[in-house]
Amino acid sequence: MTTKLSLANLDAIKATAAVPAYDRSTLTAGIVHFGVGNFHRAHQAIYLDDLFNTGSDHDWAIVGAGVLPSDEAMRAKLAEQDFLTTVVEQDNNRSAARVTAPMIDYLRPGNAAATIARLADPAIRIVSLTITEGGYFIDPASGAFNPKHPAIVADSQNPSDPKTVFGLIIAGLKARKDKGIVPFTVMSCDNIPGNGEVTHAAVSGLARLSDPALAAWIEANVAFPNGMVDRITPATGPREVGIAADDYGIDDNWPVFCEEFKQWVLEDHFPAGRPALEKVGVQFVPDVAPYEHMKIRILNGGHAAIAYPAALLDIHFVHEAMEDKTVCAFLAKLEHEEIIPVIPPVPDTDLHAYFKKVETRLFNPKIGDTIPRLAQDGSNRQPKFILPTTADRLRRGEDVIGLSLVSALWCRYFAGTSDSGKAITFNDASADRLHAAAVKAKDDPQAFLALSDIFGDVAQSTLFQKRFAHALRTLWDKGTRATLQLYLDGKLGE
């Protein structure tokens, strides 16, 4: 028997799951959050729930917002259960469920006027975002904001009725400026190097297209702190809904499953104020960049490294990929020999020990993280998680055998079949052109590297071209496992 998740049923639910120690009716809004997906509910919302449980800062509750059809679907699911979420934290040796309640409302996507009005509310002092790496309108090769994207052009031509997150933010800031209200801080919680700077570029860049004076005011008055976020959080599906019901007796429309580990490092730059998140484990530091480099290149880069060989070997779960001795050894060699040596020092952190912790996390079978999740959206992820390390090594005159192999594995994956001949289902906005280029690259490896918006200057390196072409030919001739073994044996570059 299950109990429907709702405020009225928390007393019944607390027999199997932790419930909030605070009265949700005491919360008032302080944050509007765009992109209420699983990661937000497993990360930022958890930290706020922890803080509210201490009895502190109840004026920092979350109001959800969004612009996509998926945002409306999430709103509907959460509205049916009073905006509560069941979060199941799973470590190798334990699992536990908790119900979180830091969200008090969710604005209807598509209603720009209502969203702008809430953004103009003086009580809102932070606007946060988890809109994924692909949501920032970044040119992959240059890393700069792309003002020519059709959605950006449309918002620049009709700034009073914006359709993008950044258009809504700008409209909200303009309303505050016109009313003499202190601007809110804009806080990205996405896995992007310099995520605050990237968000700043998008907001200012769009504003500049329609209102240069407003853009100048934003430049002078609005804060965009950088932050590093970390928690492995798989997608929700019938499996997770079933476990919440069967193991914890909770009927939750869309529960969140995640690992026990979490980390959040933030620059302390919040002129309009912020919740006291340091009380619940958030690290506030002067410079986030070293932590970002560590996490994005070691963890996210590691994800990108194992995704494609595992997919080509028909491996479905991440922990199964790590249990494959060849894949696991490939990741370890790549990290220790090519990735970690070019990461700048991180305060009070041993980078090799950090990778060891990452390995342990990837071995966790309980969260059920999948290879298809890691393999998706490579056209946005490779330029952020893999290719910057490749570029750094090339600038230093160092070899890139392993990193070139990662790029070749991605290309081989986009040819469309695994080594066994099984069809691969792509999940990438650029899937059609990636597939076309990958098919051509079987005979002409340069065809894949010609995707200049992805590979940028890296593709101009004769060493990278040579390593990539050799790795790709070897993958086609000998297969994934044999190619990985050649790399492990130090023979791939021969």
Kinemage of the C-alpha trace (Angstrom):
@kinemage 1
@onewidth
@group {chain A} dominant
@subgroup {mainchain}
@vectorlist {calphas} color= white
{ca met a 1} P 0.000 0.000 0.000
{ca thr a 2} L 1.297 3.452 -0.871
{ca thr a 3} L 0.612 6.942 0.438
{ca lys a 4} L 0.188 9.801 -2.002
{ca leu a 5} L 2.869 12.429 -1.493
{ca ser a 6} L 1.277 15.611 -0.133
{ca leu a 7} L 1.578 18.030 2.764
{ca ala a 8} L -1.474 16.446 4.370
{ca asn a 9} L 0.153 13.005 4.335
{ca leu a 10} L 3.577 13.850 5.780
{ca asp a 11} L 2.718 12.327 9.158
{ca ala a 12} L 1.979 9.005 7.483
{ca ile a 13} L 5.051 9.185 5.262
{ca lys a 14} L 7.498 9.840 8.104
{ca ala a 15} L 7.348 6.165 9.073
{ca thr a 16} L 9.496 5.309 6.027
{ca ala a 17} L 11.147 8.591 5.008
{ca ala a 18} L 12.520 11.694 6.686
{ca val a 19} L 10.153 14.655 6.388
{ca pro a 20} L 10.760 18.396 6.821
{ca ala a 21} L 11.295 19.593 10.388
{ca tyr a 22} L 9.798 22.959 9.441
{ca asp a 23} L 6.266 24.073 8.716
{ca arg a 24} L 6.118 24.771 4.986
{ca ser a 25} L 3.579 27.532 5.586
{ca thr a 26} L 6.318 29.571 7.314
{ca leu a 27} L 8.351 29.826 4.091
{ca thr a 28} L 8.337 32.871 1.836
{ca ala a 29} L 9.915 33.205 -1.600
{ca gly a 30} L 13.459 34.495 -2.072
{ca ile a 31} L 14.608 32.566 -5.152
{ca val a 32} L 13.169 32.025 -8.614
{ca his a 33} L 14.704 28.944 -10.193
{ca phe a 34} L 14.613 28.203 -13.927
{ca gly a 35} L 14.891 24.534 -14.852
{ca val a 36} L 13.371 22.407 -12.090
{ca gly a 37} L 14.856 19.099 -13.129
{ca asn a 38} L 16.276 16.209 -11.184
{ca phe a 39} L 19.648 17.811 -10.532
{ca his a 40} L 18.149 20.949 -9.026
{ca arg a 41} L 15.907 18.883 -6.753
{ca ala a 42} L 18.838 16.701 -5.666
{ca his a 43} L 21.258 19.578 -5.121
{ca gln a 44} L 20.254 23.223 -4.547
{ca ala a 45} L 16.848 22.220 -3.153
{ca ile a 46} L 18.500 19.749 -0.771
{ca tyr a 47} L 20.873 22.360 0.618
{ca leu a 48} L 17.967 24.760 1.174
{ca asp a 49} L 15.886 21.994 2.756
{ca asp a 50} L 18.792 21.262 5.116
{ca leu a 51} L 19.051 24.958 5.968
{ca phe a 52} L 15.316 25.331 6.591
{ca asn a 53} L 15.466 22.263 8.845
{ca thr a 54} L 17.798 24.222 11.146
{ca gly a 55} L 15.061 26.820 11.596
{ca ser a 56} L 17.027 29.421 9.649
{ca asp a 57} L 16.429 31.587 6.599
{ca his a 58} L 12.804 30.727 5.893
{ca asp a 59} L 12.544 33.749 3.583
{ca trp a 60} L 14.587 31.978 0.876
{ca ala a 61} L 12.062 29.479 -0.481
{ca ile a 62} L 12.072 28.539 -4.165
{ca val a 63} L 9.592 29.476 -6.867
{ca gly a 64} L 10.017 27.266 -9.916
{ca ala a 65} L 10.019 28.612 -13.476
{ca gly a 66} L 10.751 27.444 -16.998
{ca val a 67} L 10.246 27.959 -20.709
{ca leu a 68} L 10.146 24.448 -22.206
{ca pro a 69} L 7.339 21.905 -22.644
{ca ser a 70} L 9.231 19.655 -20.220
{ca asp a 71} L 8.996 22.440 -17.626
{ca glu a 72} L 5.206 22.431 -17.909
{ca ala a 73} L 5.179 18.639 -17.508
{ca met a 74} L 7.314 18.923 -14.364
{ca arg a 75} L 5.128 21.698 -13.005
{ca ala a 76} L 2.044 19.527 -13.424
{ca lys a 77} L 3.667 16.572 -11.659
{ca leu a 78} L 4.879 18.671 -8.728
{ca ala a 79} L 1.695 20.732 -8.373
{ca glu a 80} L -0.273 17.510 -7.792
{ca gln a 81} L 1.867 16.828 -4.709
{ca asp a 82} L 2.149 20.334 -3.211
{ca phe a 83} L 5.574 20.855 -4.864
{ca leu a 84} L 7.116 18.199 -2.608
{ca thr a 85} L 9.816 15.796 -3.810
{ca thr a 86} L 10.964 12.411 -2.572
{ca val a 87} L 14.763 12.225 -2.774
{ca val a 88} L 16.320 8.774 -2.412
{ca glu a 89} L 20.018 8.996 -1.560
{ca gln a 90} L 21.883 5.818 -2.420
{ca asp a 91} L 25.387 4.906 -1.388
{ca asn a 92} L 27.105 1.558 -1.906
{ca asn a 93} L 26.183 0.476 1.621
{ca arg a 94} L 22.963 2.326 2.416
{ca ser a 95} L 19.861 3.951 0.999
{ca ala a 96} L 17.509 6.459 2.594
{ca ala a 97} L 14.531 8.512 1.457
{ca arg a 98} L 13.584 12.022 2.450
{ca val a 99} L 10.807 14.388 1.466
{ca thr a 100} L 11.891 17.954 0.688
{ca ala a 101} L 9.685 21.060 0.735
{ca pro a 102} L 11.723 24.190 -0.131
{ca met a 103} L 9.618 24.961 -3.229
{ca ile a 104} L 6.402 26.852 -2.552
{ca asp a 105} L 5.207 27.681 -6.072
{ca tyr a 106} L 5.920 26.989 -9.742
{ca leu a 107} L 5.129 29.652 -12.340
{ca arg a 108} L 3.310 28.426 -15.417
{ca pro a 109} L 5.726 28.246 -18.374
{ca gly a 110} L 4.608 30.419 -21.269
{ca asn a 111} L 3.109 33.146 -19.089
{ca ala a 112} L 5.811 35.754 -19.563
{ca ala a 113} L 3.887 38.535 -17.804
{ca ala a 114} L 3.448 36.513 -14.613
{ca thr a 115} L 7.086 35.417 -14.633
{ca ile a 116} L 8.353 38.970 -15.154
{ca ala a 117} L 6.092 40.215 -12.368
{ca arg a 118} L 7.526 37.658 -9.944
{ca leu a 119} L 11.068 38.510 -11.027
{ca ala a 120} L 10.290 42.170 -10.273
{ca asp a 121} L 9.140 41.308 -6.729
{ca pro a 122} L 11.645 42.845 -4.254
{ca ala a 123} L 11.454 39.635 -2.179
{ca ile a 124} L 13.224 37.759 -4.998
{ca arg a 125} L 16.919 38.321 -4.441
{ca ile a 126} L 18.396 35.394 -6.376
{ca val a 127} L 17.475 33.948 -9.765
{ca ser a 128} L 19.126 30.565 -10.250
{ca leu a 129} L 19.383 28.291 -13.261
{ca thr a 130} L 19.874 24.654 -14.178
{ca ile a 131} L 19.111 24.765 -17.888
{ca thr a 132} L 21.850 22.305 -19.003
{ca glu a 133} L 25.043 23.008 -20.885
{ca gly a 134} L 23.126 23.455 -24.129
{ca gly a 135} L 20.848 26.174 -22.779
{ca tyr a 136} L 23.295 29.080 -22.779
{ca phe a 137} L 23.481 29.806 -26.517
{ca ile a 138} L 27.231 29.261 -26.590
{ca asp a 139} L 29.198 28.811 -29.788
{ca pro a 140} L 30.927 25.474 -29.025
{ca ala a 141} L 34.196 26.283 -30.788
{ca ser a 142} L 34.749 29.800 -29.462
{ca gly a 143} L 32.977 29.395 -26.116
{ca ala a 144} L 31.400 32.811 -26.682
{ca phe a 145} L 27.742 33.818 -26.590
{ca asn a 146} L 26.046 33.379 -29.978
{ca pro a 147} L 23.874 36.451 -30.678
{ca lys a 148} L 22.728 35.013 -34.013
{ca his a 149} L 20.830 32.052 -32.570
{ca pro a 150} L 17.219 32.274 -33.822
{ca ala a 151} L 15.784 32.251 -30.297
{ca ile a 152} L 18.072 35.106 -29.259
{ca val a 153} L 17.266 37.096 -32.385
{ca ala a 154} L 13.539 36.619 -31.717
{ca asp a 155} L 13.830 37.840 -28.118
{ca ser a 156} L 15.933 40.832 -29.164
{ca gln a 157} L 13.180 41.856 -31.567
{ca asn a 158} L 10.400 41.430 -28.988
{ca pro a 159} L 11.934 42.057 -25.546
{ca ser a 160} L 8.582 42.730 -23.862
{ca asp a 161} L 7.350 39.174 -24.582
{ca pro a 162} L 10.474 37.008 -24.246
{ca lys a 163} L 10.551 33.262 -24.798
{ca thr a 164} L 14.043 32.428 -23.492
{ca val a 165} L 15.224 32.277 -19.897
{ca phe a 166} L 17.633 35.135 -20.563
{ca gly a 167} L 14.960 37.284 -22.150
{ca leu a 168} L 12.785 36.796 -19.064
{ca ile a 169} L 15.690 37.638 -16.751
{ca ile a 170} L 16.406 40.824 -18.697
{ca ala a 171} L 12.724 41.838 -18.608
{ca gly a 172} L 12.665 41.224 -14.868
{ca leu a 173} L 15.812 43.286 -14.354
{ca lys a 174} L 14.393 46.108 -16.480
{ca ala a 175} L 11.217 46.156 -14.382
{ca arg a 176} L 13.304 46.385 -11.213
{ca lys a 177} L 15.494 49.131 -12.682
{ca asp a 178} L 12.442 51.143 -13.706
{ca lys a 179} L 10.979 50.834 -10.193
{ca gly a 180} L 14.238 51.542 -8.376
{ca ile a 181} L 14.434 48.005 -6.917
{ca val a 182} L 17.828 46.454 -6.192
{ca pro a 183} L 18.654 43.888 -8.893
{ca phe a 184} L 18.652 40.208 -8.028
{ca thr a 185} L 21.782 38.079 -8.287
{ca val a 186} L 21.853 35.598 -11.185
{ca met a 187} L 23.318 32.247 -10.112
{ca ser a 188} L 24.016 29.457 -12.584
{ca cys a 189} L 24.061 25.926 -11.178
{ca asp a 190} L 25.069 24.215 -14.429
{ca asn a 191} L 28.199 22.247 -15.233
{ca ile a 192} L 29.948 24.890 -17.307
{ca pro a 193} L 33.431 26.311 -16.683
{ca gly a 194} L 32.980 29.875 -15.478
{ca asn a 195} L 29.216 29.402 -15.357
{ca gly a 196} L 28.680 32.842 -13.830
{ca glu a 197} L 30.729 34.502 -16.560
{ca val a 198} L 28.895 32.510 -19.235
{ca thr a 199} L 25.531 33.565 -17.796
{ca his a 200} L 26.716 37.165 -17.583
{ca ala a 201} L 27.705 37.055 -21.260
{ca ala a 202} L 24.308 35.662 -22.274
{ca val a 203} L 22.265 38.181 -20.271
{ca ser a 204} L 24.375 41.195 -21.228
{ca gly a 205} L 24.745 40.033 -24.815
{ca leu a 206} L 21.003 39.664 -25.360
{ca ala a 207} L 20.243 42.953 -23.595
{ca arg a 208} L 22.773 44.762 -25.765
{ca leu a 209} L 20.902 43.732 -28.914
{ca ser a 210} L 17.756 45.643 -27.964
{ca asp a 211} L 18.680 48.080 -25.187
{ca pro a 212} L 22.369 49.065 -24.889
{ca ala a 213} L 21.630 51.346 -21.922
{ca leu a 214} L 20.018 48.483 -20.003
{ca ala a 215} L 22.955 46.259 -20.906
{ca ala a 216} L 25.341 48.845 -19.443
{ca trp a 217} L 23.254 48.989 -16.251
{ca ile a 218} L 23.353 45.194 -15.996
{ca glu a 219} L 27.127 45.228 -16.468
{ca ala a 220} L 27.498 47.751 -13.650
{ca asn a 221} L 24.957 46.426 -11.161
{ca val a 222} L 24.122 42.731 -11.514
{ca ala a 223} L 26.187 39.968 -9.890
{ca phe a 224} L 26.821 36.614 -11.595
{ca pro a 225} L 28.808 34.455 -9.151
{ca asn a 226} L 30.644 31.414 -10.457
{ca gly a 227} L 29.892 28.097 -8.835
{ca met a 228} L 30.874 24.436 -8.972
{ca val a 229} L 28.122 21.874 -8.413
{ca asp a 230} L 28.419 18.117 -8.078
{ca arg a 231} L 26.060 15.237 -7.452
{ca ile a 232} L 25.449 12.283 -9.728
{ca thr a 233} L 21.716 12.303 -10.410
{ca pro a 234} L 20.267 9.878 -12.976
{ca ala a 235} L 17.074 10.421 -14.914
{ca thr a 236} L 13.795 9.277 -13.375
{ca gly a 237} L 11.790 6.516 -15.009
{ca pro a 238} L 9.377 3.729 -14.076
{ca arg a 239} L 12.154 1.972 -12.111
{ca glu a 240} L 12.578 4.924 -9.747
{ca val a 241} L 8.855 5.539 -9.372
{ca gly a 242} L 8.456 1.843 -8.538
{ca ile a 243} L 11.233 1.791 -5.945
{ca ala a 244} L 9.769 4.840 -4.175
{ca ala a 245} L 6.434 3.035 -3.995
{ca asp a 246} L 7.672 -0.478 -3.192
{ca asp a 247} L 10.513 0.304 -0.765
{ca tyr a 248} L 9.220 3.472 0.891
{ca gly a 249} L 5.465 3.331 0.341
{ca ile a 250} L 5.417 6.771 -1.321
{ca asp a 251} L 3.341 7.505 -4.396
{ca asp a 252} L 5.483 10.248 -5.942
{ca asn a 253} L 4.851 11.385 -9.519
{ca trp a 254} L 8.552 11.956 -10.207
{ca pro a 255} L 10.967 11.065 -7.373
{ca val a 256} L 14.687 11.835 -7.550
{ca phe a 257} L 17.411 9.258 -7.034
{ca cys a 258} L 20.993 10.356 -6.442
{ca glu a 259} L 24.238 9.403 -4.809
{ca glu a 260} L 24.951 10.336 -1.200
{ca phe a 261} L 27.916 12.565 -2.133
{ca lys a 262} L 27.263 16.214 -2.951
{ca gln a 263} L 29.402 19.336 -3.263
{ca trp a 264} L 28.757 23.013 -3.938
{ca val a 265} L 31.482 25.658 -4.139
{ca leu a 266} L 30.401 29.283 -4.673
{ca glu a 267} L 31.941 32.702 -5.021
{ca asp a 268} L 30.539 34.876 -2.256
{ca his a 269} L 29.178 37.648 -4.487
{ca phe a 270} L 25.520 38.263 -3.607
{ca pro a 271} L 24.902 42.018 -3.227
{ca ala a 272} L 21.167 41.518 -2.578
{ca gly a 273} L 21.842 38.966 0.150
{ca arg a 274} L 21.871 35.175 0.248
{ca pro a 275} L 20.843 32.287 2.487
{ca ala a 276} L 23.441 31.129 5.035
{ca leu a 277} L 24.299 28.008 3.062
{ca glu a 278} L 27.694 27.724 4.717
{ca lys a 279} L 25.761 26.316 7.700
{ca val a 280} L 24.900 23.222 5.644
{ca gly a 281} L 28.162 22.532 3.839
{ca val a 282} L 28.395 24.947 0.907
{ca gln a 283} L 31.956 26.235 0.460
{ca phe a 284} L 32.260 29.971 -0.208
{ca val a 285} L 35.610 30.822 -1.785
{ca pro a 286} L 37.218 33.812 -3.532
{ca asp a 287} L 37.904 31.846 -6.731
{ca val a 288} L 35.876 28.852 -7.906
{ca ala a 289} L 37.942 28.206 -11.042
{ca pro a 290} L 40.327 25.597 -9.552
{ca tyr a 291} L 37.392 23.574 -8.201
{ca glu a 292} L 35.546 23.871 -11.526
{ca his a 293} L 38.535 22.635 -13.496
{ca met a 294} L 38.955 19.691 -11.152
{ca lys a 295} L 35.336 18.613 -11.232
{ca ile a 296} L 34.531 19.275 -14.878
{ca arg a 297} L 37.685 17.705 -16.252
{ca ile a 298} L 38.039 14.757 -13.864
{ca leu a 299} L 34.410 13.788 -13.191
{ca asn a 300} L 32.545 15.136 -16.228
{ca gly a 301} L 35.498 14.404 -18.471
{ca gly a 302} L 35.579 10.901 -16.999
{ca his a 303} L 31.885 10.477 -17.757
{ca ala a 304} L 32.518 11.514 -21.361
{ca ala a 305} L 35.493 9.178 -21.607
{ca ile a 306} L 33.659 5.996 -20.575
{ca ala a 307} L 30.299 6.764 -22.204
{ca tyr a 308} L 31.189 5.878 -25.786
{ca pro a 309} L 33.369 2.783 -25.326
{ca ala a 310} L 30.722 1.410 -22.955
{ca ala a 311} L 27.953 2.129 -25.471
{ca leu a 312} L 29.950 0.476 -28.250
{ca leu a 313} L 30.342 -2.575 -25.997
{ca asp a 314} L 26.559 -2.681 -25.319
{ca ile a 315} L 26.974 -1.794 -21.629
{ca his a 316} L 23.908 -0.060 -20.187
{ca phe a 317} L 24.744 0.974 -16.617
{ca val a 318} L 27.677 3.111 -15.467
{ca his a 319} L 28.626 0.733 -12.660
{ca glu a 320} L 28.729 -2.120 -15.192
{ca ala a 321} L 31.137 -0.075 -17.310
{ca met a 322} L 33.378 0.372 -14.275
{ca glu a 323} L 33.168 -3.355 -13.528
{ca asp a 324} L 34.524 -3.995 -17.023
{ca lys a 325} L 38.260 -4.168 -16.333
{ca thr a 326} L 39.241 -2.796 -19.725
{ca val a 327} L 36.974 0.257 -19.530
{ca cys a 328} L 37.945 0.945 -15.920
{ca ala a 329} L 41.660 0.702 -16.706
{ca phe a 330} L 41.220 2.962 -19.735
{ca leu a 331} L 39.643 5.648 -17.568
{ca ala a 332} L 42.359 5.383 -14.898
{ca lys a 333} L 45.217 5.622 -17.409
{ca leu a 334} L 43.586 8.563 -19.200
{ca glu a 335} L 42.979 10.464 -15.965
{ca his a 336} L 46.389 9.888 -14.406
{ca glu a 337} L 48.495 10.369 -17.547
{ca glu a 338} L 46.654 13.001 -19.604
{ca ile a 339} L 43.913 14.788 -17.656
{ca ile a 340} L 45.179 15.319 -14.100
{ca pro a 341} L 48.681 16.544 -15.102
{ca val a 342} L 47.251 19.661 -16.784
{ca ile a 343} L 44.762 20.626 -14.052
{ca pro a 344} L 45.950 23.581 -11.941
{ca pro a 345} L 46.414 22.963 -8.207
{ca val a 346} L 43.273 23.067 -6.047
{ca pro a 347} L 43.514 24.353 -2.449
{ca asp a 348} L 43.872 21.559 0.096
{ca thr a 349} L 43.089 18.899 -2.514
{ca asp a 350} L 45.014 15.890 -3.807
{ca leu a 351} L 43.821 15.475 -7.401
{ca his a 352} L 44.673 11.783 -7.567
{ca ala a 353} L 42.746 11.169 -4.344
{ca tyr a 354} L 39.848 13.151 -5.810
{ca phe a 355} L 39.837 10.848 -8.837
{ca lys a 356} L 39.888 7.821 -6.523
{ca lys a 357} L 36.714 9.164 -4.908
{ca val a 358} L 35.204 9.656 -8.379
{ca glu a 359} L 35.992 6.017 -9.190
{ca thr a 360} L 34.201 4.884 -6.038
{ca arg a 361} L 31.182 6.978 -6.961
{ca leu a 362} L 31.058 5.552 -10.482
{ca phe a 363} L 31.121 2.023 -9.088
{ca asn a 364} L 27.911 2.714 -7.100
{ca pro a 365} L 25.314 0.263 -8.477
{ca lys a 366} L 22.353 1.540 -6.525
{ca ile a 367} L 21.669 4.821 -8.291
{ca gly a 368} L 21.356 3.040 -11.629
{ca asp a 369} L 23.084 5.756 -13.630
{ca thr a 370} L 23.063 4.874 -17.315
{ca ile a 371} L 25.474 5.054 -20.209
{ca pro a 372} L 22.792 6.608 -22.485
{ca arg a 373} L 22.557 9.522 -20.033
{ca leu a 374} L 26.324 10.059 -20.138
{ca ala a 375} L 26.392 9.716 -23.932
{ca gln a 376} L 23.706 12.299 -24.627
{ca asp a 377} L 24.365 15.864 -25.754
{ca gly a 378} L 27.985 15.220 -26.687
{ca ser a 379} L 28.025 18.162 -29.087
{ca asn a 380} L 27.729 20.423 -26.032
{ca arg a 381} L 29.661 18.301 -23.563
{ca gln a 382} L 32.761 17.317 -25.533
{ca pro a 383} L 33.786 20.980 -26.109
{ca lys a 384} L 33.451 21.637 -22.372
{ca phe a 385} L 34.635 18.421 -20.732
{ca ile a 386} L 37.231 16.850 -23.081
{ca leu a 387} L 38.520 19.198 -25.769
{ca pro a 388} L 39.822 21.919 -23.382
{ca thr a 389} L 42.154 19.339 -21.841
{ca thr a 390} L 43.217 18.243 -25.320
{ca ala a 391} L 43.922 21.881 -26.217
{ca asp a 392} L 45.935 22.440 -23.031
{ca arg a 393} L 48.153 19.443 -23.726
{ca leu a 394} L 48.705 20.481 -27.323
{ca arg a 395} L 49.697 23.988 -26.217
{ca arg a 396} L 52.227 22.424 -23.859
{ca gly a 397} L 53.637 20.244 -26.629
{ca glu a 398} L 52.410 17.054 -24.960
{ca asp a 399} L 50.907 13.975 -26.577
{ca val a 400} L 47.169 13.321 -26.720
{ca ile a 401} L 46.911 9.615 -27.542
{ca gly a 402} L 44.218 8.909 -24.958
{ca leu a 403} L 42.245 12.113 -25.473
{ca ser a 404} L 42.308 11.621 -29.246
{ca leu a 405} L 40.953 8.126 -28.627
{ca val a 406} L 38.054 9.636 -26.648
{ca ser a 407} L 37.193 11.826 -29.652
{ca ala a 408} L 37.530 8.849 -31.993
{ca leu a 409} L 35.239 6.762 -29.780
{ca trp a 410} L 32.653 9.548 -29.928
{ca cys a 411} L 32.935 9.567 -33.721
{ca arg a 412} L 32.672 5.769 -33.928
{ca tyr a 413} L 29.574 5.887 -31.679
{ca phe a 414} L 27.888 8.337 -34.031
{ca ala a 415} L 28.352 5.960 -36.957
{ca gly a 416} L 25.208 4.470 -35.479
{ca thr a 417} L 25.902 0.880 -34.424
{ca ser a 418} L 27.748 -0.777 -31.577
{ca asp a 419} L 30.499 -3.332 -32.167
{ca ser a 420} L 27.861 -6.077 -32.098
{ca gly a 421} L 25.788 -4.330 -34.763
{ca lys a 422} L 23.116 -3.056 -32.395
{ca ala a 423} L 21.537 0.237 -33.482
{ca ile a 424} L 22.393 3.230 -31.292
{ca thr a 425} L 19.698 5.740 -30.365
{ca phe a 426} L 21.107 9.266 -30.343
{ca asn a 427} L 20.078 12.038 -27.947
{ca asp a 428} L 21.789 15.156 -29.258
{ca ala a 429} L 20.475 18.315 -30.891
{ca ser a 430} L 23.179 17.927 -33.544
{ca ala a 431} L 22.644 14.198 -34.069
{ca asp a 432} L 21.908 14.345 -37.802
{ca arg a 433} L 25.057 16.206 -38.781
{ca leu a 434} L 27.199 14.255 -36.312
{ca his a 435} L 25.927 10.990 -37.786
{ca ala a 436} L 26.548 12.151 -41.347
{ca ala a 437} L 30.084 13.282 -40.481
{ca ala a 438} L 30.838 10.076 -38.563
{ca val a 439} L 29.760 7.888 -41.487
{ca lys a 440} L 32.019 9.857 -43.857
{ca ala a 441} L 34.846 9.707 -41.315
{ca lys a 442} L 35.089 5.926 -41.639
{ca asp a 443} L 36.929 6.576 -44.916
{ca asp a 444} L 37.995 10.165 -44.278
{ca pro a 445} L 38.632 10.925 -40.570
{ca gln a 446} L 38.997 14.611 -41.359
{ca ala a 447} L 35.260 14.737 -42.142
{ca phe a 448} L 34.448 14.547 -38.426
{ca leu a 449} L 37.115 17.040 -37.411
{ca ala a 450} L 35.651 19.434 -39.993
{ca leu a 451} L 32.885 20.152 -37.441
{ca ser a 452} L 34.752 23.353 -36.630
{ca asp a 453} L 32.086 24.711 -34.280
{ca ile a 454} L 32.865 21.737 -32.020
{ca phe a 455} L 36.572 21.039 -32.475
{ca gly a 456} L 37.794 24.602 -33.096
{ca asp a 457} L 41.557 25.038 -33.169
{ca val a 458} L 42.169 21.523 -31.832
{ca ala a 459} L 41.269 20.141 -35.251
{ca gln a 460} L 44.066 22.197 -36.807
{ca ser a 461} L 46.754 20.353 -34.843
{ca thr a 462} L 48.592 17.895 -37.072
{ca leu a 463} L 49.385 15.746 -34.012
{ca phe a 464} L 45.709 15.563 -33.028
{ca gln a 465} L 44.682 14.823 -36.621
{ca lys a 466} L 47.209 11.994 -36.761
{ca arg a 467} L 46.238 10.489 -33.382
{ca phe a 468} L 42.507 10.787 -34.091
{ca ala a 469} L 42.754 9.199 -37.530
{ca his a 470} L 44.859 6.290 -36.251
{ca ala a 471} L 42.534 5.659 -33.303
{ca leu a 472} L 39.441 5.758 -35.514
{ca arg a 473} L 40.936 3.375 -38.076
{ca thr a 474} L 41.910 1.018 -35.281
{ca leu a 475} L 38.401 1.109 -33.820
{ca trp a 476} L 36.928 0.141 -37.188
{ca asp a 477} L 39.571 -2.497 -37.939
{ca lys a 478} L 39.988 -4.141 -34.536
{ca gly a 479} L 36.946 -3.126 -32.472
{ca thr a 480} L 36.555 -1.173 -29.263
{ca arg a 481} L 37.947 -3.633 -26.747
{ca ala a 482} L 41.071 -4.411 -28.742
{ca thr a 483} L 41.694 -0.705 -29.334
{ca leu a 484} L 41.378 0.084 -25.641
{ca gln a 485} L 43.823 -2.723 -24.883
{ca leu a 486} L 46.336 -1.339 -27.362
{ca tyr a 487} L 46.104 2.001 -25.547
{ca leu a 488} L 46.571 0.292 -22.181
{ca asp a 489} L 49.595 -1.574 -23.514
{ca gly a 490} L 51.143 1.647 -24.831
{ca lys a 491} L 50.889 0.474 -28.432
{ca leu a 492} L 48.063 2.606 -29.857
{ca gly a 493} L 50.375 5.399 -30.953
{ca glu a 494} L 52.673 3.062 -32.865
